[in-house]
Amino acid sequence: MFTSVALMCLLVAASVALPGGYQQPSYNVPTPYTFNYGVTAGNNNFGQHESGDGRNVRGKYYVHLPDGRVQTVGYWADGSGFHSTVNYQGTASHPGSGYGYH
């Protein structure tokens, strides 16, 4: 077992050391894109839309919270990092005394 592992390591090292044995991976340049989705299933309502130009990304997602509010997160990412803003619409309300502990 040890002999076969050692032999395999030597073969990999030799193939990388040979000229042309290792090829630098090619990376594709990012392409502009846009996507959207939304889900509405009973009380589960959420969605997102996002677009990118190859360098910067902008988007927003939302979710209907159990307390009745809608949380919206807007975001953008650029050369300086990831940035976001969070907003809430509506007023939070909680179920009456019929639920949980009294």
C-alpha positions, 0 to 999 in steps of 0.5 A, a space after each residue: 500500500 505505501 509503495 503504491 502511494 509513494 510510486 503514484 506521488 513520484 509519477 505525479 511529481 515527474 509529470 509536473 516537472 517535465 516540460 509541457 507536463 503542467 498547463 496553466 488553467 485558462 480562466 474565462 472573462 466574466 460575462 454580463 448576466 441577469 437572473 430573477 426568481 420569485 416563489 409564492 407558496 402559501 405564506 412563503 413569498 420570497 425572490 431575488 433579482 441580480 445583474 452583473 456586468 463582468 466587474 460589478 454586481 447589483 441585486 435585491 432580494 426580499 422575503 415575507 417574514 412571519 411577523 407580517 413585514 417584508 424584508 428587502 436587502 439591496 446589495 452591490 459588489 465592486 472593486 471595494 467589496 460587498 455592500 448592502 442595505 436592509 429595509 423593512 416594510 409594514 408593521 410587525 405583529 405577533 399571534 395572540 395568546 393562543 400560541 406558545 407559552 402563557 
